[in-house]
Amino acid sequence: MLNLDLLHGMTKRQLIDWMMTNNLLEALKKCEACNEPLVLKPTKRNHDELGWRCFKSGCLKYATWILIFPGYCCRSEAVIICHLLLVDRPSTI
Ligand SMILES: [Zn+2]
């Protein structure tokens, strides 16, 4: 079960790290195009403030941003709750 008190004081980044540690989000992801590990980078492009990117030179998806959250249809209840908490957090970047 989720301990919501624990999550309440976290920043967006801490919440995402917590979700990755608890296997609610993928902590490692590979590029769909070249199969190299993607790099997690801060961004202001989405409200998660993090995204995956491929930095393999020559890759078709080079530097393309990939969202850290799965599509709505694929989200578990825990992921939906955490994402709602995350959206409420003030920006840290
Ligand atoms: Zn790639």
PDB file of the backbone (N, CA, C, O) and the ligand in Angstrom, with CONECT records:
HET     ZN  A 101       1
ATOM      1  N   MET A   1       0.835  -1.207   0.000  1.00  0.00           N
ATOM      2  CA  MET A   1       0.000   0.000   0.000  1.00  0.00           C
ATOM      3  C   MET A   1       0.867   1.253   0.000  1.00  0.00           C
ATOM      4  O   MET A   1       1.972   1.256   0.543  1.00  0.00           O
ATOM      5  N   LEU A   2       0.364   2.293  -0.602  1.00  0.00           N
ATOM      6  CA  LEU A   2       1.112   3.554  -0.638  1.00  0.00           C
ATOM      7  C   LEU A   2       0.990   4.291   0.691  1.00  0.00           C
ATOM      8  O   LEU A   2      -0.083   4.349   1.292  1.00  0.00           O
ATOM      9  N   ASN A   3       2.113   4.851   1.135  1.00  0.00           N
ATOM     10  CA  ASN A   3       2.097   5.708   2.314  1.00  0.00           C
ATOM     11  C   ASN A   3       2.028   7.151   1.819  1.00  0.00           C
ATOM     12  O   ASN A   3       3.048   7.750   1.478  1.00  0.00           O
ATOM     13  N   LEU A   4       0.810   7.701   1.783  1.00  0.00           N
ATOM     14  CA  LEU A   4       0.622   9.023   1.193  1.00  0.00           C
ATOM     15  C   LEU A   4       1.261  10.128   2.025  1.00  0.00           C
ATOM     16  O   LEU A   4       1.648  11.165   1.486  1.00  0.00           O
ATOM     17  N   ASP A   5       1.376   9.913   3.352  1.00  0.00           N
ATOM     18  CA  ASP A   5       2.037  10.918   4.200  1.00  0.00           C
ATOM     19  C   ASP A   5       3.489  11.089   3.779  1.00  0.00           C
ATOM     20  O   ASP A   5       4.006  12.204   3.720  1.00  0.00           O
ATOM     21  N   LEU A   6       4.126   9.988   3.493  1.00  0.00           N
ATOM     22  CA  LEU A   6       5.522  10.008   3.053  1.00  0.00           C
ATOM     23  C   LEU A   6       5.660  10.792   1.746  1.00  0.00           C
ATOM     24  O   LEU A   6       6.614  11.548   1.562  1.00  0.00           O
ATOM     25  N   LEU A   7       4.714  10.604   0.858  1.00  0.00           N
ATOM     26  CA  LEU A   7       4.800  11.216  -0.468  1.00  0.00           C
ATOM     27  C   LEU A   7       4.503  12.705  -0.440  1.00  0.00           C
ATOM     28  O   LEU A   7       4.950  13.452  -1.311  1.00  0.00           O
ATOM     29  N   HIS A   8       3.755  13.130   0.555  1.00  0.00           N
ATOM     30  CA  HIS A   8       3.235  14.496   0.569  1.00  0.00           C
ATOM     31  C   HIS A   8       4.327  15.567   0.542  1.00  0.00           C
ATOM     32  O   HIS A   8       4.194  16.574  -0.153  1.00  0.00           O
ATOM     33  N   GLY A   9       5.414  15.348   1.306  1.00  0.00           N
ATOM     34  CA  GLY A   9       6.459  16.365   1.403  1.00  0.00           C
ATOM     35  C   GLY A   9       7.491  16.325   0.296  1.00  0.00           C
ATOM     36  O   GLY A   9       8.431  17.120   0.297  1.00  0.00           O
ATOM     37  N   MET A  10       7.333  15.417  -0.643  1.00  0.00           N
ATOM     38  CA  MET A  10       8.364  15.236  -1.674  1.00  0.00           C
ATOM     39  C   MET A  10       8.253  16.259  -2.800  1.00  0.00           C
ATOM     40  O   MET A  10       7.164  16.727  -3.133  1.00  0.00           O
ATOM     41  N   THR A  11       9.403  16.594  -3.376  1.00  0.00           N
ATOM     42  CA  THR A  11       9.394  17.383  -4.611  1.00  0.00           C
ATOM     43  C   THR A  11       9.020  16.454  -5.764  1.00  0.00           C
ATOM     44  O   THR A  11       8.943  15.237  -5.601  1.00  0.00           O
ATOM     45  N   LYS A  12       8.787  17.058  -6.937  1.00  0.00           N
ATOM     46  CA  LYS A  12       8.466  16.245  -8.119  1.00  0.00           C
ATOM     47  C   LYS A  12       9.544  15.200  -8.367  1.00  0.00           C
ATOM     48  O   LYS A  12       9.249  14.026  -8.594  1.00  0.00           O
ATOM     49  N   ARG A  13      10.806  15.646  -8.320  1.00  0.00           N
ATOM     50  CA  ARG A  13      11.909  14.732  -8.616  1.00  0.00           C
ATOM     51  C   ARG A  13      11.979  13.607  -7.587  1.00  0.00           C
ATOM     52  O   ARG A  13      12.188  12.446  -7.939  1.00  0.00           O
ATOM     53  N   GLN A  14      11.802  13.963  -6.302  1.00  0.00           N
ATOM     54  CA  GLN A  14      11.832  12.936  -5.251  1.00  0.00           C
ATOM     55  C   GLN A  14      10.694  11.927  -5.446  1.00  0.00           C
ATOM     56  O   GLN A  14      10.869  10.725  -5.247  1.00  0.00           O
ATOM     57  N   LEU A  15       9.539  12.439  -5.834  1.00  0.00           N
ATOM     58  CA  LEU A  15       8.389  11.560  -6.052  1.00  0.00           C
ATOM     59  C   LEU A  15       8.655  10.594  -7.222  1.00  0.00           C
ATOM     60  O   LEU A  15       8.334   9.408  -7.146  1.00  0.00           O
ATOM     61  N   ILE A  16       9.238  11.119  -8.284  1.00  0.00           N
ATOM     62  CA  ILE A  16       9.558  10.264  -9.433  1.00  0.00           C
ATOM     63  C   ILE A  16      10.622   9.233  -9.052  1.00  0.00           C
ATOM     64  O   ILE A  16      10.520   8.064  -9.424  1.00  0.00           O
ATOM     65  N   ASP A  17      11.651   9.673  -8.304  1.00  0.00           N
ATOM     66  CA  ASP A  17      12.676   8.725  -7.849  1.00  0.00           C
ATOM     67  C   ASP A  17      12.050   7.631  -6.984  1.00  0.00           C
ATOM     68  O   ASP A  17      12.391   6.455  -7.107  1.00  0.00           O
ATOM     69  N   TRP A  18      11.133   8.036  -6.110  1.00  0.00           N
ATOM     70  CA  TRP A  18      10.449   7.076  -5.238  1.00  0.00           C
ATOM     71  C   TRP A  18       9.645   6.072  -6.084  1.00  0.00           C
ATOM     72  O   TRP A  18       9.649   4.872  -5.808  1.00  0.00           O
ATOM     73  N   MET A  19       8.961   6.581  -7.110  1.00  0.00           N
ATOM     74  CA  MET A  19       8.166   5.699  -7.978  1.00  0.00           C
ATOM     75  C   MET A  19       9.066   4.719  -8.734  1.00  0.00           C
ATOM     76  O   MET A  19       8.700   3.561  -8.937  1.00  0.00           O
ATOM     77  N   MET A  20      10.237   5.190  -9.145  1.00  0.00           N
ATOM     78  CA  MET A  20      11.170   4.297  -9.853  1.00  0.00           C
ATOM     79  C   MET A  20      11.733   3.243  -8.905  1.00  0.00           C
ATOM     80  O   MET A  20      11.856   2.076  -9.275  1.00  0.00           O
ATOM     81  N   THR A  21      12.074   3.654  -7.683  1.00  0.00           N
ATOM     82  CA  THR A  21      12.597   2.712  -6.687  1.00  0.00           C
ATOM     83  C   THR A  21      11.558   1.643  -6.360  1.00  0.00           C
ATOM     84  O   THR A  21      11.903   0.490  -6.100  1.00  0.00           O
ATOM     85  N   ASN A  22      10.290   2.031  -6.376  1.00  0.00           N
ATOM     86  CA  ASN A  22       9.224   1.099  -6.026  1.00  0.00           C
ATOM     87  C   ASN A  22       8.569   0.439  -7.244  1.00  0.00           C
ATOM     88  O   ASN A  22       7.477  -0.121  -7.156  1.00  0.00           O
ATOM     89  N   ASN A  23       9.261   0.521  -8.374  1.00  0.00           N
ATOM     90  CA  ASN A  23       8.807  -0.160  -9.600  1.00  0.00           C
ATOM     91  C   ASN A  23       7.447   0.295 -10.118  1.00  0.00           C
ATOM     92  O   ASN A  23       6.738  -0.462 -10.781  1.00  0.00           O
ATOM     93  N   LEU A  24       7.092   1.541  -9.808  1.00  0.00           N
ATOM     94  CA  LEU A  24       5.853   2.085 -10.381  1.00  0.00           C
ATOM     95  C   LEU A  24       6.139   2.730 -11.737  1.00  0.00           C
ATOM     96  O   LEU A  24       5.273   2.807 -12.609  1.00  0.00           O
ATOM     97  N   LEU A  25       7.378   3.188 -11.883  1.00  0.00           N
ATOM     98  CA  LEU A  25       7.834   3.715 -13.171  1.00  0.00           C
ATOM     99  C   LEU A  25       9.111   2.984 -13.549  1.00  0.00           C
ATOM    100  O   LEU A  25       9.845   2.506 -12.684  1.00  0.00           O
ATOM    101  N   GLU A  26       9.370   2.902 -14.841  1.00  0.00           N
ATOM    102  CA  GLU A  26      10.601   2.270 -15.307  1.00  0.00           C
ATOM    103  C   GLU A  26      11.810   3.113 -14.905  1.00  0.00           C
ATOM    104  O   GLU A  26      11.862   4.310 -15.188  1.00  0.00           O
ATOM    105  N   ALA A  27      12.773   2.488 -14.248  1.00  0.00           N
ATOM    106  CA  ALA A  27      13.993   3.196 -13.840  1.00  0.00           C
ATOM    107  C   ALA A  27      15.055   3.124 -14.934  1.00  0.00           C
ATOM    108  O   ALA A  27      15.995   3.919 -14.959  1.00  0.00           O
ATOM    109  N   LEU A  28      14.890   2.181 -15.814  1.00  0.00           N
ATOM    110  CA  LEU A  28      15.781   2.036 -16.969  1.00  0.00           C
ATOM    111  C   LEU A  28      14.905   1.840 -18.191  1.00  0.00           C
ATOM    112  O   LEU A  28      13.924   1.097 -18.158  1.00  0.00           O
ATOM    113  N   LYS A  29      15.265   2.505 -19.252  1.00  0.00           N
ATOM    114  CA  LYS A  29      14.462   2.380 -20.463  1.00  0.00           C
ATOM    115  C   LYS A  29      15.405   2.342 -21.663  1.00  0.00           C
ATOM    116  O   LYS A  29      16.419   3.041 -21.691  1.00  0.00           O
ATOM    117  N   LYS A  30      15.066   1.533 -22.635  1.00  0.00           N
ATOM    118  CA  LYS A  30      15.903   1.447 -23.836  1.00  0.00           C
ATOM    119  C   LYS A  30      15.215   2.126 -25.007  1.00  0.00           C
ATOM    120  O   LYS A  30      13.988   2.176 -25.097  1.00  0.00           O
ATOM    121  N   CYS A  31      16.037   2.641 -25.889  1.00  0.00           N
ATOM    122  CA  CYS A  31      15.527   3.322 -27.085  1.00  0.00           C
ATOM    123  C   CYS A  31      14.828   2.302 -27.997  1.00  0.00           C
ATOM    124  O   CYS A  31      15.359   1.224 -28.267  1.00  0.00           O
ATOM    125  N   GLU A  32      13.629   2.668 -28.464  1.00  0.00           N
ATOM    126  CA  GLU A  32      12.890   1.770 -29.368  1.00  0.00           C
ATOM    127  C   GLU A  32      13.589   1.623 -30.713  1.00  0.00           C
ATOM    128  O   GLU A  32      13.458   0.600 -31.384  1.00  0.00           O
ATOM    129  N   ALA A  33      14.333   2.657 -31.099  1.00  0.00           N
ATOM    130  CA  ALA A  33      14.961   2.639 -32.422  1.00  0.00           C
ATOM    131  C   ALA A  33      16.308   1.909 -32.423  1.00  0.00           C
ATOM    132  O   ALA A  33      16.581   1.112 -33.321  1.00  0.00           O
ATOM    133  N   CYS A  34      17.154   2.182 -31.411  1.00  0.00           N
ATOM    134  CA  CYS A  34      18.517   1.629 -31.460  1.00  0.00           C
ATOM    135  C   CYS A  34      18.826   0.690 -30.291  1.00  0.00           C
ATOM    136  O   CYS A  34      19.885   0.062 -30.268  1.00  0.00           O
ATOM    137  N   ASN A  35      17.909   0.589 -29.318  1.00  0.00           N
ATOM    138  CA  ASN A  35      18.057  -0.318 -28.176  1.00  0.00           C
ATOM    139  C   ASN A  35      19.152   0.105 -27.182  1.00  0.00           C
ATOM    140  O   ASN A  35      19.498  -0.662 -26.283  1.00  0.00           O
ATOM    141  N   GLU A  36      19.688   1.297 -27.338  1.00  0.00           N
ATOM    142  CA  GLU A  36      20.652   1.820 -26.351  1.00  0.00           C
ATOM    143  C   GLU A  36      19.874   2.339 -25.139  1.00  0.00           C
ATOM    144  O   GLU A  36      18.718   2.739 -25.271  1.00  0.00           O
ATOM    145  N   PRO A  37      20.516   2.335 -23.934  1.00  0.00           N
ATOM    146  CA  PRO A  37      19.818   2.892 -22.764  1.00  0.00           C
ATOM    147  C   PRO A  37      19.539   4.384 -22.959  1.00  0.00           C
ATOM    148  O   PRO A  37      20.395   5.130 -23.434  1.00  0.00           O
ATOM    149  N   LEU A  38      18.340   4.800 -22.589  1.00  0.00           N
ATOM    150  CA  LEU A  38      17.982   6.222 -22.668  1.00  0.00           C
ATOM    151  C   LEU A  38      18.512   6.948 -21.430  1.00  0.00           C
ATOM    152  O   LEU A  38      18.789   6.327 -20.404  1.00  0.00           O
ATOM    153  N   VAL A  39      18.647   8.265 -21.543  1.00  0.00           N
ATOM    154  CA  VAL A  39      19.158   9.092 -20.451  1.00  0.00           C
ATOM    155  C   VAL A  39      18.001   9.938 -19.911  1.00  0.00           C
ATOM    156  O   VAL A  39      17.249  10.543 -20.676  1.00  0.00           O
ATOM    157  N   LEU A  40      17.873   9.969 -18.575  1.00  0.00           N
ATOM    158  CA  LEU A  40      16.820  10.752 -17.925  1.00  0.00           C
ATOM    159  C   LEU A  40      17.311  12.190 -17.771  1.00  0.00           C
ATOM    160  O   LEU A  40      18.346  12.434 -17.150  1.00  0.00           O
ATOM    161  N   LYS A  41      16.554  13.155 -18.346  1.00  0.00           N
ATOM    162  CA  LYS A  41      16.998  14.546 -18.330  1.00  0.00           C
ATOM    163  C   LYS A  41      15.895  15.467 -17.811  1.00  0.00           C
ATOM    164  O   LYS A  41      14.716  15.241 -18.084  1.00  0.00           O
ATOM    165  N   PRO A  42      16.277  16.504 -17.064  1.00  0.00           N
ATOM    166  CA  PRO A  42      15.283  17.503 -16.653  1.00  0.00           C
ATOM    167  C   PRO A  42      14.792  18.300 -17.859  1.00  0.00           C
ATOM    168  O   PRO A  42      15.546  18.542 -18.801  1.00  0.00           O
ATOM    169  N   THR A  43      13.532  18.702 -17.823  1.00  0.00           N
ATOM    170  CA  THR A  43      12.968  19.486 -18.927  1.00  0.00           C
ATOM    171  C   THR A  43      11.794  20.321 -18.432  1.00  0.00           C
ATOM    172  O   THR A  43      11.101  19.948 -17.486  1.00  0.00           O
ATOM    173  N   LYS A  44      11.587  21.452 -19.089  1.00  0.00           N
ATOM    174  CA  LYS A  44      10.383  22.243 -18.809  1.00  0.00           C
ATOM    175  C   LYS A  44       9.304  21.965 -19.847  1.00  0.00           C
ATOM    176  O   LYS A  44       8.267  22.628 -19.871  1.00  0.00           O
ATOM    177  N   ARG A  45       9.558  20.973 -20.708  1.00  0.00           N
ATOM    178  CA  ARG A  45       8.616  20.704 -21.804  1.00  0.00           C
ATOM    179  C   ARG A  45       7.347  20.005 -21.351  1.00  0.00           C
ATOM    180  O   ARG A  45       6.331  20.057 -22.044  1.00  0.00           O
ATOM    181  N   ASN A  46       7.394  19.342 -20.182  1.00  0.00           N
ATOM    182  CA  ASN A  46       6.177  18.703 -19.681  1.00  0.00           C
ATOM    183  C   ASN A  46       6.124  18.860 -18.159  1.00  0.00           C
ATOM    184  O   ASN A  46       7.139  19.171 -17.534  1.00  0.00           O
ATOM    185  N   HIS A  47       4.956  18.648 -17.564  1.00  0.00           N
ATOM    186  CA  HIS A  47       4.820  18.938 -16.135  1.00  0.00           C
ATOM    187  C   HIS A  47       5.470  17.868 -15.253  1.00  0.00           C
ATOM    188  O   HIS A  47       5.566  18.048 -14.039  1.00  0.00           O
ATOM    189  N   ASP A  48       5.919  16.756 -15.849  1.00  0.00           N
ATOM    190  CA  ASP A  48       6.686  15.774 -15.078  1.00  0.00           C
ATOM    191  C   ASP A  48       8.092  16.324 -14.790  1.00  0.00           C
ATOM    192  O   ASP A  48       8.754  15.908 -13.840  1.00  0.00           O
ATOM    193  N   GLU A  49       8.525  17.261 -15.629  1.00  0.00           N
ATOM    194  CA  GLU A  49       9.828  17.926 -15.524  1.00  0.00           C
ATOM    195  C   GLU A  49      11.020  16.978 -15.697  1.00  0.00           C
ATOM    196  O   GLU A  49      12.147  17.293 -15.316  1.00  0.00           O
ATOM    197  N   LEU A  50      10.744  15.828 -16.272  1.00  0.00           N
ATOM    198  CA  LEU A  50      11.799  14.879 -16.628  1.00  0.00           C
ATOM    199  C   LEU A  50      11.360  14.175 -17.902  1.00  0.00           C
ATOM    200  O   LEU A  50      10.167  14.032 -18.167  1.00  0.00           O
ATOM    201  N   GLY A  51      12.321  13.747 -18.673  1.00  0.00           N
ATOM    202  CA  GLY A  51      11.998  12.963 -19.854  1.00  0.00           C
ATOM    203  C   GLY A  51      13.178  12.090 -20.225  1.00  0.00           C
ATOM    204  O   GLY A  51      14.314  12.351 -19.828  1.00  0.00           O
ATOM    205  N   TRP A  52      12.891  11.040 -20.999  1.00  0.00           N
ATOM    206  CA  TRP A  52      13.952  10.169 -21.492  1.00  0.00           C
ATOM    207  C   TRP A  52      14.421  10.674 -22.852  1.00  0.00           C
ATOM    208  O   TRP A  52      13.627  11.175 -23.649  1.00  0.00           O
ATOM    209  N   ARG A  53      15.728  10.536 -23.109  1.00  0.00           N
ATOM    210  CA  ARG A  53      16.268  10.909 -24.418  1.00  0.00           C
ATOM    211  C   ARG A  53      17.335   9.912 -24.842  1.00  0.00           C
ATOM    212  O   ARG A  53      18.065   9.364 -24.016  1.00  0.00           O
ATOM    213  N   CYS A  54      17.407   9.689 -26.146  1.00  0.00           N
ATOM    214  CA  CYS A  54      18.466   8.854 -26.715  1.00  0.00           C
ATOM    215  C   CYS A  54      19.580   9.755 -27.232  1.00  0.00           C
ATOM    216  O   CYS A  54      19.332  10.704 -27.975  1.00  0.00           O
ATOM    217  N   PHE A  55      20.810   9.445 -26.830  1.00  0.00           N
ATOM    218  CA  PHE A  55      21.946  10.254 -27.291  1.00  0.00           C
ATOM    219  C   PHE A  55      22.925   9.450 -28.136  1.00  0.00           C
ATOM    220  O   PHE A  55      24.099   9.804 -28.251  1.00  0.00           O
ATOM    221  N   LYS A  56      22.436   8.377 -28.720  1.00  0.00           N
ATOM    222  CA  LYS A  56      23.264   7.565 -29.622  1.00  0.00           C
ATOM    223  C   LYS A  56      23.335   8.292 -30.972  1.00  0.00           C
ATOM    224  O   LYS A  56      22.317   8.498 -31.634  1.00  0.00           O
ATOM    225  N   SER A  57      24.542   8.673 -31.360  1.00  0.00           N
ATOM    226  CA  SER A  57      24.635   9.441 -32.608  1.00  0.00           C
ATOM    227  C   SER A  57      24.210   8.569 -33.787  1.00  0.00           C
ATOM    228  O   SER A  57      24.560   7.392 -33.874  1.00  0.00           O
ATOM    229  N   GLY A  58      23.451   9.176 -34.682  1.00  0.00           N
ATOM    230  CA  GLY A  58      22.952   8.457 -35.848  1.00  0.00           C
ATOM    231  C   GLY A  58      21.615   7.769 -35.618  1.00  0.00           C
ATOM    232  O   GLY A  58      21.003   7.284 -36.570  1.00  0.00           O
ATOM    233  N   CYS A  59      21.148   7.716 -34.362  1.00  0.00           N
ATOM    234  CA  CYS A  59      19.852   7.063 -34.091  1.00  0.00           C
ATOM    235  C   CYS A  59      18.713   7.905 -34.662  1.00  0.00           C
ATOM    236  O   CYS A  59      18.749   9.136 -34.632  1.00  0.00           O
ATOM    237  N   LEU A  60      17.698   7.207 -35.186  1.00  0.00           N
ATOM    238  CA  LEU A  60      16.521   7.895 -35.737  1.00  0.00           C
ATOM    239  C   LEU A  60      15.806   8.730 -34.681  1.00  0.00           C
ATOM    240  O   LEU A  60      15.174   9.739 -34.997  1.00  0.00           O
ATOM    241  N   LYS A  61      15.912   8.300 -33.425  1.00  0.00           N
ATOM    242  CA  LYS A  61      15.219   8.981 -32.319  1.00  0.00           C
ATOM    243  C   LYS A  61      16.184   9.854 -31.515  1.00  0.00           C
ATOM    244  O   LYS A  61      15.890  10.215 -30.376  1.00  0.00           O
ATOM    245  N   TYR A  62      17.311  10.187 -32.091  1.00  0.00           N
ATOM    246  CA  TYR A  62      18.318  10.976 -31.376  1.00  0.00           C
ATOM    247  C   TYR A  62      17.702  12.255 -30.811  1.00  0.00           C
ATOM    248  O   TYR A  62      17.096  13.045 -31.534  1.00  0.00           O
ATOM    249  N   ALA A  63      17.879  12.440 -29.469  1.00  0.00           N
ATOM    250  CA  ALA A  63      17.421  13.646 -28.761  1.00  0.00           C
ATOM    251  C   ALA A  63      15.904  13.825 -28.733  1.00  0.00           C
ATOM    252  O   ALA A  63      15.419  14.877 -28.316  1.00  0.00           O
ATOM    253  N   THR A  64      15.150  12.821 -29.167  1.00  0.00           N
ATOM    254  CA  THR A  64      13.686  12.886 -29.065  1.00  0.00           C
ATOM    255  C   THR A  64      13.283  12.719 -27.599  1.00  0.00           C
ATOM    256  O   THR A  64      13.824  11.862 -26.901  1.00  0.00           O
ATOM    257  N   TRP A  65      12.339  13.532 -27.135  1.00  0.00           N
ATOM    258  CA  TRP A  65      11.859  13.400 -25.754  1.00  0.00           C
ATOM    259  C   TRP A  65      10.823  12.290 -25.663  1.00  0.00           C
ATOM    260  O   TRP A  65       9.913  12.206 -26.487  1.00  0.00           O
ATOM    261  N   ILE A  66      10.971  11.438 -24.648  1.00  0.00           N
ATOM    262  CA  ILE A  66      10.002  10.362 -24.400  1.00  0.00           C
ATOM    263  C   ILE A  66       9.477  10.530 -22.984  1.00  0.00           C
ATOM    264  O   ILE A  66      10.257  10.656 -22.040  1.00  0.00           O
ATOM    265  N   LEU A  67       8.157  10.533 -22.833  1.00  0.00           N
ATOM    266  CA  LEU A  67       7.540  10.743 -21.518  1.00  0.00           C
ATOM    267  C   LEU A  67       7.886   9.604 -20.559  1.00  0.00           C
ATOM    268  O   LEU A  67       8.006   8.447 -20.961  1.00  0.00           O
ATOM    269  N   ILE A  68       8.043   9.962 -19.270  1.00  0.00           N
ATOM    270  CA  ILE A  68       8.376   8.925 -18.288  1.00  0.00           C
ATOM    271  C   ILE A  68       7.151   8.142 -17.842  1.00  0.00           C
ATOM    272  O   ILE A  68       7.268   7.003 -17.390  1.00  0.00           O
ATOM    273  N   PHE A  69       5.957   8.758 -17.969  1.00  0.00           N
ATOM    274  CA  PHE A  69       4.734   8.048 -17.569  1.00  0.00           C
ATOM    275  C   PHE A  69       4.151   7.285 -18.752  1.00  0.00           C
ATOM    276  O   PHE A  69       4.154   7.792 -19.874  1.00  0.00           O
ATOM    277  N   PRO A  70       3.649   6.071 -18.516  1.00  0.00           N
ATOM    278  CA  PRO A  70       2.994   5.341 -19.605  1.00  0.00           C
ATOM    279  C   PRO A  70       1.692   6.037 -19.993  1.00  0.00           C
ATOM    280  O   PRO A  70       1.197   6.884 -19.250  1.00  0.00           O
ATOM    281  N   GLY A  71       1.139   5.687 -21.144  1.00  0.00           N
ATOM    282  CA  GLY A  71      -0.142   6.236 -21.581  1.00  0.00           C
ATOM    283  C   GLY A  71      -1.231   5.937 -20.556  1.00  0.00           C
ATOM    284  O   GLY A  71      -1.126   4.974 -19.796  1.00  0.00           O
ATOM    285  N   TYR A  72      -2.282   6.768 -20.536  1.00  0.00           N
ATOM    286  CA  TYR A  72      -3.328   6.643 -19.516  1.00  0.00           C
ATOM    287  C   TYR A  72      -3.914   5.241 -19.431  1.00  0.00           C
ATOM    288  O   TYR A  72      -4.217   4.756 -18.341  1.00  0.00           O
ATOM    289  N   CYS A  73      -4.073   4.592 -20.576  1.00  0.00           N
ATOM    290  CA  CYS A  73      -4.699   3.267 -20.592  1.00  0.00           C
ATOM    291  C   CYS A  73      -3.837   2.217 -19.884  1.00  0.00           C
ATOM    292  O   CYS A  73      -4.351   1.194 -19.431  1.00  0.00           O
ATOM    293  N   CYS A  74      -2.515   2.473 -19.788  1.00  0.00           N
ATOM    294  CA  CYS A  74      -1.590   1.482 -19.219  1.00  0.00           C
ATOM    295  C   CYS A  74      -1.236   1.776 -17.763  1.00  0.00           C
ATOM    296  O   CYS A  74      -0.397   1.083 -17.187  1.00  0.00           O
ATOM    297  N   ARG A  75      -1.850   2.777 -17.164  1.00  0.00           N
ATOM    298  CA  ARG A  75      -1.444   3.155 -15.807  1.00  0.00           C
ATOM    299  C   ARG A  75      -2.168   2.341 -14.749  1.00  0.00           C
ATOM    300  O   ARG A  75      -3.381   2.137 -14.813  1.00  0.00           O
ATOM    301  N   SER A  76      -1.389   1.879 -13.767  1.00  0.00           N
ATOM    302  CA  SER A  76      -2.004   1.217 -12.619  1.00  0.00           C
ATOM    303  C   SER A  76      -2.617   2.287 -11.727  1.00  0.00           C
ATOM    304  O   SER A  76      -2.353   3.476 -11.903  1.00  0.00           O
ATOM    305  N   GLU A  77      -3.437   1.861 -10.767  1.00  0.00           N
ATOM    306  CA  GLU A  77      -4.061   2.791  -9.830  1.00  0.00           C
ATOM    307  C   GLU A  77      -2.993   3.599  -9.077  1.00  0.00           C
ATOM    308  O   GLU A  77      -3.125   4.811  -8.905  1.00  0.00           O
ATOM    309  N   ALA A  78      -1.940   2.909  -8.633  1.00  0.00           N
ATOM    310  CA  ALA A  78      -0.874   3.580  -7.873  1.00  0.00           C
ATOM    311  C   ALA A  78      -0.205   4.652  -8.724  1.00  0.00           C
ATOM    312  O   ALA A  78       0.110   5.734  -8.228  1.00  0.00           O
ATOM    313  N   VAL A  79       0.011   4.357  -9.995  1.00  0.00           N
ATOM    314  CA  VAL A  79       0.658   5.328 -10.879  1.00  0.00           C
ATOM    315  C   VAL A  79      -0.263   6.534 -11.102  1.00  0.00           C
ATOM    316  O   VAL A  79       0.205   7.672 -11.154  1.00  0.00           O
ATOM    317  N   ILE A  80      -1.552   6.288 -11.231  1.00  0.00           N
ATOM    318  CA  ILE A  80      -2.512   7.390 -11.407  1.00  0.00           C
ATOM    319  C   ILE A  80      -2.486   8.303 -10.185  1.00  0.00           C
ATOM    320  O   ILE A  80      -2.458   9.525 -10.328  1.00  0.00           O
ATOM    321  N   ILE A  81      -2.494   7.718  -8.978  1.00  0.00           N
ATOM    322  CA  ILE A  81      -2.463   8.516  -7.740  1.00  0.00           C
ATOM    323  C   ILE A  81      -1.171   9.331  -7.673  1.00  0.00           C
ATOM    324  O   ILE A  81      -1.205  10.530  -7.395  1.00  0.00           O
ATOM    325  N   CYS A  82      -0.045   8.688  -7.923  1.00  0.00           N
ATOM    326  CA  CYS A  82       1.248   9.383  -7.871  1.00  0.00           C
ATOM    327  C   CYS A  82       1.316  10.498  -8.899  1.00  0.00           C
ATOM    328  O   CYS A  82       1.875  11.561  -8.629  1.00  0.00           O
ATOM    329  N   HIS A  83       0.749  10.261 -10.085  1.00  0.00           N
ATOM    330  CA  HIS A  83       0.798  11.293 -11.112  1.00  0.00           C
ATOM    331  C   HIS A  83      -0.058  12.489 -10.711  1.00  0.00           C
ATOM    332  O   HIS A  83       0.314  13.632 -10.977  1.00  0.00           O
ATOM    333  N   LEU A  84      -1.192  12.240 -10.079  1.00  0.00           N
ATOM    334  CA  LEU A  84      -2.031  13.345  -9.589  1.00  0.00           C
ATOM    335  C   LEU A  84      -1.276  14.151  -8.531  1.00  0.00           C
ATOM    336  O   LEU A  84      -1.330  15.381  -8.535  1.00  0.00           O
ATOM    337  N   LEU A  85      -0.576  13.466  -7.629  1.00  0.00           N
ATOM    338  CA  LEU A  85       0.241  14.147  -6.614  1.00  0.00           C
ATOM    339  C   LEU A  85       1.316  14.988  -7.285  1.00  0.00           C
ATOM    340  O   LEU A  85       1.568  16.127  -6.892  1.00  0.00           O
ATOM    341  N   LEU A  86       1.935  14.420  -8.287  1.00  0.00           N
ATOM    342  CA  LEU A  86       3.047  15.078  -8.963  1.00  0.00           C
ATOM    343  C   LEU A  86       2.602  16.358  -9.678  1.00  0.00           C
ATOM    344  O   LEU A  86       3.292  17.377  -9.641  1.00  0.00           O
ATOM    345  N   VAL A  87       1.450  16.286 -10.320  1.00  0.00           N
ATOM    346  CA  VAL A  87       0.956  17.440 -11.080  1.00  0.00           C
ATOM    347  C   VAL A  87       0.696  18.627 -10.143  1.00  0.00           C
ATOM    348  O   VAL A  87       0.819  19.781 -10.552  1.00  0.00           O
ATOM    349  N   ASP A  88       0.341  18.341  -8.897  1.00  0.00           N
ATOM    350  CA  ASP A  88       0.065  19.382  -7.899  1.00  0.00           C
ATOM    351  C   ASP A  88       1.305  20.069  -7.358  1.00  0.00           C
ATOM    352  O   ASP A  88       1.211  21.150  -6.777  1.00  0.00           O
ATOM    353  N   ARG A  89       2.471  19.453  -7.541  1.00  0.00           N
ATOM    354  CA  ARG A  89       3.710  20.000  -6.949  1.00  0.00           C
ATOM    355  C   ARG A  89       4.134  21.277  -7.654  1.00  0.00           C
ATOM    356  O   ARG A  89       3.951  21.409  -8.865  1.00  0.00           O
ATOM    357  N   PRO A  90       4.698  22.219  -6.904  1.00  0.00           N
ATOM    358  CA  PRO A  90       5.275  23.382  -7.581  1.00  0.00           C
ATOM    359  C   PRO A  90       6.498  22.978  -8.386  1.00  0.00           C
ATOM    360  O   PRO A  90       7.138  21.965  -8.104  1.00  0.00           O
ATOM    361  N   SER A  91       6.810  23.773  -9.380  1.00  0.00           N
ATOM    362  CA  SER A  91       7.978  23.494 -10.224  1.00  0.00           C
ATOM    363  C   SER A  91       9.271  23.624  -9.429  1.00  0.00           C
ATOM    364  O   SER A  91       9.391  24.485  -8.557  1.00  0.00           O
ATOM    365  N   THR A  92      10.238  22.763  -9.737  1.00  0.00           N
ATOM    366  CA  THR A  92      11.534  22.835  -9.055  1.00  0.00           C
ATOM    367  C   THR A  92      12.653  23.151 -10.033  1.00  0.00           C
ATOM    368  O   THR A  92      13.814  23.232  -9.634  1.00  0.00           O
ATOM    369  N   ILE A  93      12.324  23.330 -11.306  1.00  0.00           N
ATOM    370  CA  ILE A  93      13.369  23.708 -12.285  1.00  0.00           C
ATOM    371  C   ILE A  93      12.998  24.990 -12.998  1.00  0.00           C
ATOM    372  O   ILE A  93      13.750  25.461 -13.852  1.00  0.00           O
TER     373      ILE A  93
HETATM  374 ZN    ZN A 101      18.209   5.566 -30.038  1.00  0.00          ZN2+
END
